[in-house]
Amino acid sequence: MTLHHKQEDKPNQSKSSDKASGPMSGQVFDVVVVGAGVVGCAIARRFTLEGAQVAVVEKATDILDGASKANSAILHTGFDAPTGSVEVSCIREGYREYLEIHNNLALPLENSGAYVVAWNDNEVAALEAIVGQGHANGIADVSIIDTVELRRKEPELSQQALAAVAVPGESIIDPWSAPYAYLRQSLLNGGEVFLSCEVTGGNFDGQKWQLQTTHGTLNTRHVINCAGLYGDLLDRKILGSSDFDIKPRKGQFVVYDKAAAKLVNSIILPVPTGRTKGVVVCRTVFGNVLVGPTAEDQESRSDACTDEDALRALIASGTSKVPALENMPVTAVYAGLRPATEYKDYQIDAKPKRNWITVGGIRSTGLSGALGIARYVFKLYSDLGSKHAPVHSPKNPKAAALAQNMQRDWQRKNHGDVICHCELVTEREIQQALSGPLEARSLSGLKRQTRVTMGRCQGFYCSARLTELTEGHFDTPLSYEIGKSGRDHD
């Protein structure tokens, strides 16, 4: 296992030495994965387990800092994905593998089931087609239920609901522990990762790539572009052209207090449109209720701000479906960007003459499809002629237990102080996140690993203690961030 993390200049600290221009590693890797989102992490894991020498390059301070940091945290079956698409095959395979490995990696899984609810006659008429699509996609247990059965399952649902499609296999999971575990497994079995490191150029001599980065060069036989929101730009920068254009799509979310969890038993899905899956109401594995996302096309690839009108519309949408939410406080709001393209399907393409594979256009189903995407990409890679001996008896990391239905660290002995009382985050959990592989180098990264500051008070009570615990660990000190903005926004 090797972790490389270039420390950037910090406020009020002396400047570091000039950025390196020579090789960052003496090794010629089999594969360099560009981008440490959920898909990049899953691909790094798969290739490492298959015996390839793998390095991951990520321009952000912490992993999962792009599109992967904000999603609905649902493990989809693929019942409503386009039939015959690459997406549906990857989701089905990813779903299968997640069920296969989640115990070994201690990944959360709560089989809540889902209901696609019809709220008017036109939507009722569309339910048969949804069932037909589910069956065509190999999800045989999808079926229509009437309002009697729906209300038995979801007694707090609005009386306006007319019927629904039941999808028993849909589940809720932790959006971040899985990709962290994927990448950690790669590192434990010989992979490398270079953080705070952006790819700036590259040359291919017919056999191997020399990738230029902000901290030196990397030599590799193959490159896999998992740059997410910047995937088309990376293809253009290095290859000269891209087969698709990223059209960033913002999704805003509202998170209700844990007291709301008793109101929703399952994942409440809308009848989808041709453009979006629509606004979902569901519990989270952390004990909250989530409403979202919106679907707002925009030009910016980095602006994930929320706005009051959209949030009020989400609250109204949630309340119309589950009226008792009206009396529940909102704990948090957030937004994420999805790398939509002009195409509905994933844009995964191998360029054999360049030893390059692009993995783009992974929109709202990346968390569900990641493991399947990794297998799909490894097959493309193998078809190019590369062969390796799989790792014998690979090492398995254990994900941090953050879900409500798991034994939490505060329930174990010798955990130190409880630092974040809203989310019951212990001092030991914070120290582990700050000291192990993929140590958090920002508050955002620490949040994803521990959920600290993500509860009712949003860090109001624990920020001072966190400033002490994180001193010397963050690239930008927490005290500087708090002084600059008053509070952190992920």
N, C-alpha and C positions, 0 to 999 in steps of 0.2 A: 504494500500500500504506500502510495506517495501522494502527498498533498502539497501543492505549491500555491502560495498566496502572496502576491506582490503588495506590500503595504504602501498605501498612498500617503501623500502629505496630509497632515492633520493641522487644524487651526492652532496657532501659537506653538508649533513645533518646528524644529529645524528641517529644512528640505532634505529629502533622501538623495542618494547619488543618482546620476543620470541613468535613464532607462537603458537596459542592456540591449545591445544590437547583435550579439553573437547567439550561438545555439542555447536554447533553454534546457535541452536534454541531449545527451550523447546518443540516445536511442533512436532508431528508426522504427516508429510505431507502425503497426498494421493498419490502424484506423485512428484518425482524429475526429472526434465528434464536436462540432461547433454549436454550442448552446446547451446550457444545463437547465432546461425546463423539464417537465415531466417526461416528454418524449425522448429528449437527449439522455436523461438519466436511465430510462428503461433500455434504450439502445446500448448504452455503455455496459449495463449489466448483462444483457444478452450476449454481446460480442465477447465480453470477458469470460463468461461461463463457457462459451464455445471455444475458448483457447486463444483468442486474438489478443495482441498487445494493444491496449486502448488508452488514449488520452482524451480528456474532455477539456475544452477551452470555453470559458465563460467570461464575458466582459464585465459583468456585475460583481459586486463585492460578495454577495451570497447567491446560492443557487435559487431557482424558482422566482426570480425577481422580475420576470416579464409577464407573458400571458398566463403562466401557470400559478401566479400568486393569488388569483381571484377566480373562483369557479363555484359551481353548485354542489360539489362534493357528492355526486351521485354516481354509482356504478351501474351503468346502463347495460341492458341485455342486447340492445341493437334491434329491438322489435320495430322501431319506426325509422331506421336508417334506410337510405335508398337501396332497394333490392338489387342485388348483383353488383353493388359498388365495392370498391376497396375498403371504404369506411365500414360497411357492415361486417365484412370478413374479419377486419382487425378488431372491431368491438367484440364480436363473438369470441374470438381467440383470446383477447385481452381479458374478458370476463371469465372465461374458463381458467386461464392461468392464475388470475387473482384468487379465485376460489381454491386453487391447488396450492398456492404458496403462502396464503395469508397467515396460517398458523405457524409455519416455520419462521416467518419474519415478524410475527406478533403484530400484524396489521389489523386495524379495526374493520369490522364488517357487521352491519346490522341490517338484516333482511326485513325491511319494512314493507316491501311491495309498493306498487304504484297504481293509481287510477287516472286514466285519461277521461276527464269529466266534460260532458256536454252540457252547455248552459242554454241552448236554444234549439229549435227544431232543425235548423241547417246543420248544426254540429252533431245532433243525434243521427242524422242521415249519413254523416261521415264516419260513424263508428265502425260500420261493417267493413269499410275499406281499410281502416286501421287494423282490424283483426286479420283481414286477408293479408295485409303487408307483413304483420307479425308472423303469421304462419308461413308465408313465402320465405321469410328470413330465418326459419327454423326454430322459432319460439312458439312451441305448440300449446303452451298453457295460457295464451292470451285469449280472453273471452269477454263478451258483453255481459254486464250485470244490470239489474234494474235498480230503481231508487230504493226499494226496500232493503236490498242487500247492501247497497252503497251506504245508506244511513246506519245500518247495523255496524258497518266497519268504521264509518266516520260520522258519529252522531253530532259533531259540532259543525258539520258542513252546512252551507246555506240551503234552505228549502227550495231555492231556485234551480238546484242541480236536477237534471232530468234523467240521466243515465250515465254509464261509464264503461270504459274498457279496463278490465283488471289485468295487471301485469305482475304476477306474483314474484318474479325473479329480480325485480329492481331493488337496489339496496343503497344505503347511505354509508359513506366511508370518510376517512380523514383525508382532506385534499393534499396534505403536505407530507405526512409520515411515509406514505408509499414511495414517492420519488426520492426522499431522503434515504430510505432503505435500499432502493434500487442502486443508487450511486454508491452508498456505503458498501454494498455487496461487491460492486466492481472494485472498489479500493481495497477491500479485504483480500481479494483474490488476484491482485496484481495490477489493477488499473491505476491511472494517474489523473489528477485534475489540476488545472491551472486557472485560478480565479483572478478577478480584476485584470483580465487579459483579453484584449480585443484583437481579432484577426484583421489585418490591414491590407494584406496582399498575398500573392502566392504564385509560384512557378512550378510547372509540371514538365519533367524531362522525358516523359514516356513511360517511366517506371515508378517514380515517386514524386511526391509533392514537397516543396519547401515553402511552408507557410510563414509569412511574416506577421508578427504580432507586436503589440505595443511594448512587449518586454523581451523580444528576441525572436528566434526562428525555431520552428519545429519541423522535423522531417518525418514524413509518413507516406505509406504506400497508397492509402485511400483516405478520402475526406467524406464525411457525412454532414450535410448542412441541416442542422436542426435549430436554426436561428429564429424561428417563430415569427414575430412581427417584422423582423428584418431579413427574412429568408430570401425574398426576391432581390433585395438590395445586395446581399452577399453574393448571390449568383451573378448579378451584373458586375459587381466589383472584381470578382475573381475569374469568372468564365466569360464575361462580356455580354451576357444576355440572360433573361429569365423567361420561363414558360408561363408565368402567371404574375399577377399584380396583387399585392396585399392591399386589402381595403379594410382598415381597422374598424372593428365594430365594438362599441362600448356597451358593457352590461353593468347596470347599477343594481345594487342589492340593499335590502333592509333586513336587519337582524333583530328579532324580538327577544326580550328577556326570557330567561329559563322558565319562568312561571308559565309561559305560553306553550311549553312542550306538551302539556296534557291535552291541548286542544286538537292536536294533529297526530294521527297514528301512522299515516302512510305518506307517500309522495303524491301530491295532488298536481297533476299535469293538465295543461290546456290542450284542446284540439289544435295541433300545429298548423301553421300556415306554410306557404311555399318558401318563405324567407327565414322564419325563425321558429324555434320550438315553443316560444312564448314564456309567460310568467309562471313560475313554479311556486308552490307553497309546500314546504316540507320541514320536518325536524332535521337537526344536525346531530352528529354523533357527540357533539359537545353539550347537548341539552338545550339548545336554542331552537327557534323557528326562523326559517329563512324565506324571504319573498323576493323573487327576481328571476332572471335578469331582464333589464330592458334590452333593446337592440337598436343602437344609434350609430349609424355610419358616420365616420369623421375622417379627416385628413391626418391628424396628429397620431403618431405611433407611441406617444409617451403620455399624453394627457388623459389621466384616469380620475379626473375630478368628478365629484358628484354635484348635482344641482337640485335645488329645492323642489321645483315643479315635478321633475321625474320621480323624486323620492315620495312626494305626496301622492302621485299617481300610483306608485307601487303599494303604498299603504292602503289607498282606496281599493286597489285590486285585491289585496290580501283580505281586507275586511269584507268585501263583497262575497268572497268565497267562504271565509270563516268569520262570521260576524263577531264572535267573542274576542277577536284580536283587537277590536276597537278599544277595549279596556286594558290592553297590555302595553307596557312601555317598550319603546324601541331602544335597544342597547347600543347598536352601532349601525353605520352605513358604510358602504365601500363600493368601489367600481373596478372593473377589470376590462382589458381589451382583448378581443378575439381576432386572430389573424385570418379573417375571411378573405376569400378571393372571388373572382368572377365565376368560379366553378363550384358546384355543390359538393363534389367528391374531394377526398384528400388528393393532394398533388405530390405523389411520391414517384420519383423517376431516377433511373440509373443512367449515367453517361459512361458507357464502358471504355471509350477511347480516352477518357480523362480520369478514370478511377474516382468518380465523384457520384454521390447519391444525394439528391435533394429530397427532403421530407418537409413539405409545406402544406399550407391550407388546412392545418389541423385545428378546427374551430372549437365547438363546444363539447366535443366528445373525446378530447385528448386524454383525459384522466382514465376513462374507461378503455380506450383503445390502445394506450401506450404499450402494454406488454405485447399485444397483437401486432402493433406497428413494428416493434422491435424484431419479432420473428419474421415478419414480411420483408423487412429491410435486410435481415441476415440472409434470407433466401436469395434476394437480388444480388447480394455480395458474393454468396457462394456460387451463383450462376456465372459470375465473372471469372471463376476459376480458383478462388482462394480456398484453401483447406487448412483446418487446424485440428488439434486434438483437444476435445473438451476437458475442462478442469475436473479432476477426479475428487469427489467428496468436497465440494465447495464450502467455504465458510459462510455461515448465515448470521448477519447482524440481527439484533432485536430492536424494533422501533420503540420509541418512547410511548408509554401508555397514557394517552390524553383523552380518550373517549370516555363518556359517562358510564358505559356498561363494562368497563375494564377496571381492574384494581389499579388505582392511582398511586403515585409515589407518596403522597401525604398519608396514605393508609399503611405505609411500611415504616419500619423503625429507622431511626438515625438519619432522617431526611433534612435535619437542620430547620431553620425557620420557614414558615409559610410566608413567602414574599408577596405574592399576589393573592389576596383573599377572595377576590371575585372568581378567579379561575382555579384557585387552590394550587398554585404553582410553588414548588418548594425551592429552597436554596440549592439543594443537591441537583435538581433538574436544571437550574440555571447554570451551575458550575459545570455540569456535564456538557451542556450545549456550548459553553464557552471554551472548552478544553479538548474535546474529542475531535475526530476527523470531521471536516466540514464545520468547524467551529464558527459560531455566529460572529459576524464582523459589523453588524448594524442592528438597530432595534427591530427593524422589519424581519431580519433573519432570525433573531431571537424569538420574536413572536411566533413565527412559523414552526419553530422547534419546541416551544413550551406553552404558547398561548398567553404569556405574560402581557399585561395591560389590555387584554382583549375583552374584559368583562364589563360589568355595569359602570364602574368608575372610569374606565378607559385610561388607567394609569395615574389618576389623580393622587391616589394614596401611596402607591408603591414606587413612583418615579425617583424619589430621593434615594431610597435604598438601592434601586437598580443602578443609579449613577455610581454609587460606591462599588457595587459588585462588578460592573462592566468597565471600570477604569483600566485603561491600558489595553483593552480588548477590541474596541470598536475603531474603525478607521476614522470616523468622526465622533468625538466624545459625545455621550448622551447629554451632558450638561450644555454643550454647545447647541445641540439640536433643540433642546427644550428652551434655551434662551432665545433662539432664533425664531421659533414658531409658537412657543407656548405649550404645544402638545404635538405628539407624533400622529401622522396620518399615513397609513400603509398605502 
